[in-house]
């Protein structure tokens, strides 16, 4: 005679097997376009006045590709494909105010255009206008603290942008 716990276990096992075979998966779970295995990430062109932003975003893209192990990041001469592009814009807007002339919070937004090309220069993937933003506190009496908060916001924004690019690159929809 079967006991109640063993029936429950069979039901859970059946549900798990059905869920595993239904085709659902996490976004970004696929491969790079063209099943690229070795990719070079070229330093992005910086069309903003933010010094060094191109290095921050490029390094975060490299980190995200390396972390997820979908491709080996290599020098351009050894690559099957190259990721290149530009940081199109950086904008800052006030989010909240303590009075009509004083911001309490600002939002920094960055927009990039990227493409992945194979060794023959054929475009395998391209996205225009990928945007990320982050809010930071304004310290009215301390510009140094405000600039530090802005810098930290740009760091967070860059990491989020790299994650978004990686997910878009590996979505096989």
QUIVEN-V451827 format. One record per residue. N is the residue number from 1. PSI is psi in degrees with one decimal (NA if undefined). OMEGA is omega in radians with two decimals (* if undefined). NEAR is the number of other C-alpha atoms within 12 Angstrom. Layout:
BEGIN
n	psi	omega	near
N	PSI	OMEGA	NEAR
N	PSI	OMEGA	NEAR
END
This chain:
BEGIN
n	psi	omega	near
1	131.7	-3.14	6
2	144.6	3.08	9
3	159.1	-3.11	9
4	-43.4	3.13	10
5	-35.5	-3.12	11
6	-34.4	3.06	12
7	-41.7	3.14	13
8	-40.3	3.13	13
9	-41.0	3.13	14
10	-40.9	3.11	15
11	-44.5	3.13	14
12	-40.9	3.13	14
13	-42.9	3.11	14
14	-42.9	3.12	14
15	-40.6	3.14	14
16	-41.9	3.12	13
17	-40.4	3.09	13
18	-43.3	3.14	13
19	-38.4	-3.12	13
20	-30.0	-3.10	12
21	5.3	-3.01	11
22	-5.8	3.08	10
23	-5.4	3.10	12
24	145.4	3.08	13
25	166.5	3.09	14
26	146.2	3.07	12
27	145.6	3.13	19
28	14.2	-3.08	24
29	-2.4	-3.10	20
30	-159.3	-3.14	24
31	169.8	3.03	24
32	151.1	3.12	34
33	141.6	3.14	33
34	14.9	-3.10	23
35	42.4	3.11	20
36	135.5	3.14	30
37	-28.3	3.13	23
38	122.6	-3.07	32
39	142.8	3.03	34
40	138.9	3.06	33
41	109.0	-3.12	40
42	148.7	3.12	29
43	128.5	-3.10	26
44	149.0	3.02	31
45	131.2	-3.12	27
46	107.5	3.12	26
47	16.5	3.12	21
48	174.8	3.09	21
49	6.0	-3.12	15
50	103.3	-3.11	24
51	130.8	3.06	16
52	-5.6	-3.11	21
53	-34.9	3.14	31
54	-37.6	3.12	33
55	-41.1	3.14	24
56	-49.6	-3.10	29
57	-43.3	3.12	42
58	-46.2	3.14	34
59	-37.6	3.10	26
60	-34.7	3.05	30
61	-44.6	3.11	37
62	-46.1	3.14	37
63	-45.3	-3.09	27
64	-41.4	3.09	30
65	-41.7	3.14	35
66	-43.1	-3.10	23
67	-38.9	-3.06	17
68	-7.4	2.99	23
69	30.9	3.07	21
70	-23.1	3.13	26
71	154.9	3.06	31
72	129.3	3.10	27
73	121.9	-3.04	31
74	168.2	3.02	22
75	156.3	-3.04	18
76	-36.1	-3.11	21
77	-24.6	-3.09	16
78	-1.1	-2.97	17
79	148.5	2.98	24
80	-26.4	-3.11	30
81	164.2	-3.12	35
82	137.0	2.99	39
83	126.8	3.12	43
84	170.5	3.11	35
85	-159.7	-3.08	31
86	153.5	2.98	31
87	106.4	-3.00	36
88	-42.8	-3.07	25
89	157.6	3.00	26
90	127.8	3.12	30
91	151.4	3.11	24
92	131.4	3.12	24
93	152.0	3.10	22
94	138.5	3.14	23
95	-42.7	3.12	19
96	155.4	-3.07	18
97	148.1	3.01	17
98	-26.4	2.98	15
99	-174.4	-3.02	11
100	-28.9	-3.05	9
101	-0.4	-3.01	10
102	119.8	3.09	17
103	142.9	2.99	23
104	-33.6	3.12	23
105	146.4	3.05	25
106	158.6	3.09	28
107	127.7	3.05	28
108	134.1	-3.13	33
109	140.6	3.12	33
110	138.3	3.11	38
111	131.5	3.14	34
112	154.4	3.01	37
113	127.5	-3.06	27
114	154.2	2.99	37
115	152.1	3.12	31
116	122.9	3.14	36
117	148.7	3.10	29
118	-176.4	-3.09	29
119	-23.7	3.13	21
120	1.0	-3.14	12
121	3.8	3.12	15
122	133.6	-3.14	17
123	122.4	3.11	19
124	-27.1	-3.08	25
125	142.5	3.12	30
126	137.3	3.07	24
127	129.4	3.07	24
128	141.8	3.01	20
129	36.0	3.05	22
130	123.4	-3.02	32
131	144.1	2.99	28
132	151.6	3.12	30
133	160.2	-3.14	31
134	142.6	3.14	31
135	145.0	3.09	29
136	156.7	-3.13	31
137	142.7	3.03	31
138	127.2	3.08	31
139	102.4	-2.98	21
140	-37.3	-3.06	19
141	3.6	-3.03	12
142	95.0	-3.14	12
143	-33.9	-3.13	13
144	-45.5	3.12	14
145	-40.4	3.11	16
146	-44.1	3.12	22
147	-36.1	3.07	20
148	-43.0	3.10	17
149	-40.2	3.12	25
150	-44.1	3.12	30
151	-43.3	3.10	26
152	-37.4	3.10	22
153	-40.7	3.11	29
154	-37.3	3.09	36
155	-47.5	3.12	31
156	-44.4	3.14	25
157	-43.4	-3.13	32
158	-41.9	3.11	39
159	-43.3	3.12	30
160	-39.5	3.11	27
161	-44.0	3.12	37
162	-40.5	3.09	35
163	-42.1	3.13	29
164	-42.1	3.11	30
165	-44.9	3.14	41
166	-45.1	3.14	39
167	-43.2	3.12	28
168	-39.3	3.13	27
169	-35.9	-3.02	36
170	5.0	3.03	30
171	124.0	-3.11	19
172	38.5	-3.12	19
173	NA	*	16
END
